[in-house]
């Protein structure tokens, strides 16, 4: 399994965990807070992952599309959940 697929799977697992814990702790308000926390947590992890790739000899420009993909897909799903939760109130 490629590192990109592994990172995406980790992202979706962390997203589900954050959403579940947030909803369990405080219903919709907890879900919104947990998803906002997920964005920052996931961005930090993806930037760290990019620097690991750069330490193995890949350039910043080479790693940038993987950062966008690895952060973007789970963040897009989290954003969609956040918008759906906001409309439910």
Backbone as ProteinMPNN parsed JSONL, in Angstrom:
{"seq_chain_A": "XXXXXXXXXXXXXXXXXXXXXXXXXXXXXXXXXXXXXXXXXXXXXXXXXXXXXXXXXXXXXXXXXXXXXXXXXXXXXXXXXXXXXXXXX", "coords_chain_A": {"N_chain_A": [[0.851, -1.175, 0.0], [0.56, 2.191, -0.826], [2.259, 5.127, 0.514], [0.638, 7.412, 0.285], [-1.995, 6.441, 0.135], [-2.101, 5.185, 2.617], [-1.85, 7.429, 4.297], [-4.186, 8.807, 3.641], [-6.098, 6.958, 4.556], [-5.513, 7.018, 7.3], [-6.25, 9.661, 7.759], [-9.052, 9.581, 7.279], [-9.811, 7.839, 9.299], [-9.061, 9.286, 11.604], [-10.75, 11.463, 11.24], [-13.301, 10.249, 11.526], [-13.071, 9.4, 14.182], [-12.727, 11.882, 15.534], [-15.168, 13.155, 14.847], [-17.02, 11.365, 15.947], [-16.359, 11.363, 18.725], [-16.721, 14.077, 19.253], [-19.473, 14.402, 18.704], [-20.531, 12.666, 20.592], [-19.746, 13.938, 22.938], [-21.017, 16.441, 22.872], [-23.312, 16.635, 21.212], [-24.525, 18.406, 18.403], [-23.106, 20.863, 18.683], [-20.744, 19.973, 19.88], [-19.861, 18.315, 17.818], [-19.312, 20.203, 15.81], [-17.216, 21.667, 17.018], [-15.324, 19.615, 17.292], [-14.819, 18.937, 14.618], [-13.727, 21.332, 13.681], [-11.405, 21.314, 15.213], [-10.264, 19.051, 14.081], [-9.493, 19.978, 11.519], [-7.211, 21.628, 12.037], [-5.543, 19.822, 13.395], [-5.2, 17.83, 11.432], [-4.04, 19.264, 9.341], [-1.595, 19.971, 10.517], [-0.466, 17.414, 10.852], [-0.276, 16.604, 8.16], [1.511, 18.49, 7.118], [3.757, 17.84, 8.629], [4.146, 15.258, 7.602], [4.792, 15.908, 4.981], [7.277, 17.161, 5.374], [8.73, 14.986, 6.255], [8.862, 13.509, 3.891], [10.388, 15.335, 2.42], [12.75, 15.189, 3.837], [13.663, 12.8, 2.978], [14.696, 13.289, 0.55], [13.003, 14.283, -1.443], [11.75, 17.083, -3.276], [10.302, 20.271, -2.283], [8.413, 21.172, -4.135], [7.803, 18.78, -5.386], [6.567, 17.388, -3.314], [4.364, 18.953, -2.717], [1.861, 18.522, -4.249], [1.054, 16.094, -3.082], [0.686, 16.845, -0.452], [-1.518, 18.534, -0.794], [-3.449, 16.688, -1.706], [-3.474, 14.745, 0.381], [-4.24, 16.3, 2.589], [-6.474, 17.583, 1.56], [-8.633, 15.792, 0.749], [-9.684, 14.366, 3.16], [-10.248, 16.725, 4.606], [-12.136, 17.972, 2.972], [-14.297, 16.199, 3.164], [-14.787, 16.488, 5.914], [-15.521, 19.18, 5.937], [-17.889, 19.106, 4.434], [-19.485, 17.547, 6.147], [-19.543, 19.31, 8.301], [-20.941, 21.491, 7.193], [-23.407, 20.281, 6.663], [-24.153, 19.654, 9.297], [-24.367, 22.225, 10.304], [-26.584, 23.162, 8.97], [-28.595, 21.662, 10.094], [-28.949, 22.37, 12.772]], "CA_chain_A": [[0.0, 0.0, 0.0], [1.407, 3.381, -0.956], [2.162, 6.06, 1.641], [-0.478, 8.335, 0.098], [-3.21, 5.723, 0.52], [-2.035, 5.014, 4.065], [-2.125, 8.72, 4.918], [-5.615, 9.082, 3.464], [-6.836, 6.092, 5.484], [-5.323, 7.597, 8.633], [-7.067, 10.871, 7.807], [-10.467, 9.24, 7.423], [-9.994, 7.253, 10.634], [-9.007, 10.397, 12.564], [-11.984, 12.229, 11.036], [-14.409, 9.514, 12.151], [-12.872, 9.453, 15.634], [-13.023, 13.246, 15.996], [-16.603, 13.404, 14.709], [-17.733, 10.54, 16.923], [-16.125, 11.875, 20.079], [-17.364, 15.388, 19.345], [-20.926, 14.236, 18.792], [-20.817, 12.028, 21.873], [-19.504, 14.893, 24.03], [-21.912, 17.597, 22.919], [-24.237, 16.635, 20.067], [-24.124, 19.187, 17.226], [-22.059, 21.825, 19.043], [-19.527, 19.184, 20.058], [-19.436, 17.872, 16.489], [-18.704, 21.354, 15.125], [-15.923, 21.942, 17.648], [-14.409, 18.52, 16.985], [-14.416, 19.038, 13.219], [-12.796, 22.464, 13.59], [-10.144, 20.81, 15.764], [-9.721, 18.12, 13.093], [-8.814, 20.719, 10.449], [-5.878, 22.037, 12.486], [-4.78, 18.609, 13.691], [-4.868, 17.144, 10.195], [-3.09, 20.097, 8.605], [-0.29, 19.819, 11.175], [0.06, 16.089, 10.516], [0.079, 16.56, 6.736], [2.74, 19.274, 6.944], [4.818, 16.985, 9.164], [4.342, 14.179, 6.639], [5.489, 16.497, 3.842], [8.67, 17.366, 5.75], [9.364, 13.663, 6.265], [9.181, 13.236, 2.493], [11.493, 16.208, 2.012], [13.981, 14.701, 4.464], [14.095, 11.632, 2.207], [15.268, 13.72, -0.714], [12.04, 14.859, -2.379], [11.711, 18.542, -3.2], [9.06, 20.89, -1.824], [7.489, 21.181, -5.276], [7.395, 17.392, -5.609], [5.714, 16.977, -2.199], [3.199, 19.828, -2.598], [0.596, 17.89, -4.665], [0.675, 15.065, -2.113], [0.141, 17.576, 0.697], [-2.862, 18.983, -1.172], [-4.324, 15.516, -1.759], [-3.583, 14.132, 1.705], [-5.024, 17.172, 3.453], [-7.704, 18.031, 0.923], [-9.746, 14.833, 0.728], [-10.361, 14.283, 4.461], [-10.764, 18.038, 4.989], [-13.353, 18.205, 2.196], [-15.357, 15.41, 3.801], [-15.095, 17.15, 7.19], [-16.227, 20.431, 5.63], [-19.249, 18.734, 4.03], [-20.185, 17.165, 7.379], [-19.728, 20.534, 9.075], [-22.019, 22.266, 6.561], [-24.671, 19.555, 6.922], [-24.472, 19.821, 10.708], [-24.771, 23.612, 10.514], [-27.934, 23.366, 8.443], [-29.545, 20.941, 10.943], [-29.077, 23.114, 14.037]], "C_chain_A": [[0.896, 1.238, 0.0], [1.24, 4.306, 0.252], [1.0, 7.042, 1.51], [-1.788, 7.679, 0.523], [-3.237, 5.516, 2.035], [-2.382, 6.31, 4.793], [-3.596, 9.081, 4.79], [-6.456, 8.223, 4.41], [-6.709, 6.597, 6.919], [-6.206, 8.833, 8.789], [-8.541, 10.575, 7.999], [-10.758, 8.615, 8.784], [-9.996, 8.347, 11.697], [-10.273, 11.254, 12.447], [-13.168, 11.55, 11.717], [-14.288, 9.563, 13.673], [-13.21, 10.832, 16.193], [-14.523, 13.527, 15.945], [-17.393, 12.608, 15.743], [-17.582, 11.043, 18.339], [-16.807, 13.221, 20.258], [-18.863, 15.281, 19.484], [-21.326, 13.623, 20.131], [-20.702, 13.025, 23.027], [-20.54, 16.018, 24.056], [-22.831, 17.726, 21.728], [-23.714, 17.521, 18.946], [-23.012, 20.193, 17.542], [-20.725, 21.114, 19.235], [-18.969, 18.702, 18.737], [-18.744, 19.008, 15.748], [-17.331, 21.678, 15.697], [-14.899, 20.875, 17.291], [-13.931, 18.591, 15.542], [-13.491, 20.229, 12.995], [-11.425, 22.074, 14.139], [-9.464, 19.877, 14.763], [-8.955, 18.848, 11.997], [-7.384, 21.08, 10.847], [-4.979, 20.831, 12.767], [-4.309, 17.945, 12.398], [-3.888, 17.946, 9.351], [-1.691, 19.963, 9.206], [0.335, 18.471, 10.829], [0.51, 16.034, 9.058], [1.339, 17.371, 6.444], [3.935, 18.484, 7.48], [5.158, 15.873, 8.164], [5.085, 14.686, 5.401], [6.976, 16.698, 4.164], [9.424, 16.042, 5.872], [9.754, 13.28, 4.837], [10.345, 14.073, 1.999], [12.808, 15.756, 2.634], [14.51, 13.452, 3.759], [14.542, 12.005, 0.797], [14.293, 14.29, -1.734], [11.995, 16.369, -2.197], [10.349, 19.013, -2.691], [8.009, 20.846, -2.928], [6.969, 19.774, -5.563], [6.4, 16.937, -4.534], [4.409, 17.769, -2.118], [1.895, 19.199, -3.098], [0.117, 16.807, -3.69], [0.122, 15.701, -0.837], [-1.288, 17.997, 0.391], [-3.851, 17.815, -1.171], [-4.558, 14.94, -0.37], [-4.387, 14.994, 2.669], [-6.411, 17.401, 2.87], [-8.862, 17.064, 0.983], [-10.419, 14.676, 2.095], [-10.94, 15.63, 4.915], [-12.042, 18.369, 4.231], [-14.528, 17.436, 2.798], [-15.764, 16.042, 5.13], [-15.878, 18.429, 6.961], [-17.674, 20.145, 5.229], [-20.074, 18.334, 5.257], [-20.491, 18.401, 8.208], [-20.864, 21.383, 8.5], [-23.366, 21.596, 6.762], [-25.107, 19.719, 8.361], [-24.941, 21.239, 11.005], [-26.191, 23.857, 10.031], [-28.991, 22.665, 9.307], [-29.909, 21.72, 12.206], [-29.84, 22.28, 15.013]], "O_chain_A": [[1.874, 1.308, 0.745], [0.213, 4.275, 0.929], [0.434, 7.463, 2.519], [-2.602, 8.305, 1.202], [-4.287, 5.658, 2.662], [-3.115, 6.298, 5.782], [-4.19, 9.606, 5.732], [-7.42, 8.712, 4.998], [-7.687, 6.603, 7.666], [-6.835, 9.027, 9.83], [-9.212, 11.238, 8.79], [-11.826, 8.835, 9.356], [-10.84, 8.339, 12.593], [-10.803, 11.717, 13.458], [-13.949, 12.205, 12.407], [-15.285, 9.747, 14.372], [-13.9, 10.941, 17.207], [-15.084, 14.076, 16.892], [-18.332, 13.129, 16.344], [-18.563, 11.142, 19.076], [-17.407, 13.479, 21.302], [-19.467, 15.989, 20.29], [-22.33, 14.012, 20.729], [-21.474, 12.961, 23.984], [-20.905, 16.5, 25.129], [-23.1, 18.84, 21.279], [-22.548, 17.394, 18.572], [-22.081, 20.355, 16.754], [-19.688, 21.611, 18.794], [-17.754, 18.675, 18.542], [-17.703, 18.8, 15.126], [-16.388, 21.935, 14.948], [-13.74, 21.189, 17.019], [-12.76, 18.333, 15.267], [-12.561, 20.14, 12.194], [-10.399, 22.466, 13.584], [-8.243, 19.903, 14.61], [-7.887, 18.397, 11.585], [-6.451, 20.86, 10.076], [-3.799, 20.829, 12.417], [-3.15, 17.544, 12.288], [-3.002, 17.373, 8.716], [-0.711, 19.853, 8.47], [1.53, 18.394, 10.544], [1.566, 15.478, 8.757], [2.148, 16.973, 5.605], [4.997, 18.461, 6.859], [6.331, 15.591, 7.917], [5.915, 13.972, 4.839], [7.834, 16.434, 3.322], [10.627, 15.989, 5.619], [10.856, 12.783, 4.606], [11.192, 13.589, 1.249], [13.868, 15.918, 2.028], [15.674, 13.089, 3.926], [14.741, 11.132, -0.047], [14.72, 14.74, -2.797], [12.182, 16.872, -1.09], [9.378, 18.257, -2.672], [6.849, 20.518, -2.676], [5.811, 19.608, -5.945], [5.484, 16.171, -4.832], [3.445, 17.302, -1.51], [0.882, 19.333, -2.413], [-1.086, 16.628, -3.499], [-0.797, 15.166, -0.217], [-2.176, 17.836, 1.229], [-4.972, 17.954, -0.682], [-5.697, 14.676, 0.016], [-5.141, 14.464, 3.485], [-7.404, 17.411, 3.597], [-9.988, 17.484, 1.248], [-11.636, 14.842, 2.182], [-12.001, 15.67, 5.537], [-12.946, 18.987, 4.794], [-15.628, 17.974, 2.922], [-16.952, 16.124, 5.439], [-16.804, 18.732, 7.713], [-18.584, 20.865, 5.64], [-21.23, 18.737, 5.388], [-21.586, 18.525, 8.758], [-21.664, 21.934, 9.256], [-24.365, 22.274, 7.006], [-26.293, 19.904, 8.633], [-25.809, 21.443, 11.854], [-26.919, 24.663, 10.61], [-30.164, 23.036, 9.259], [-31.061, 21.712, 12.64], [-30.067, 22.708, 16.145]]}, "name": "protein", "num_of_chains": 1, "seq": "XXXXXXXXXXXXXXXXXXXXXXXXXXXXXXXXXXXXXXXXXXXXXXXXXXXXXXXXXXXXXXXXXXXXXXXXXXXXXXXXXXXXXXXXX"}
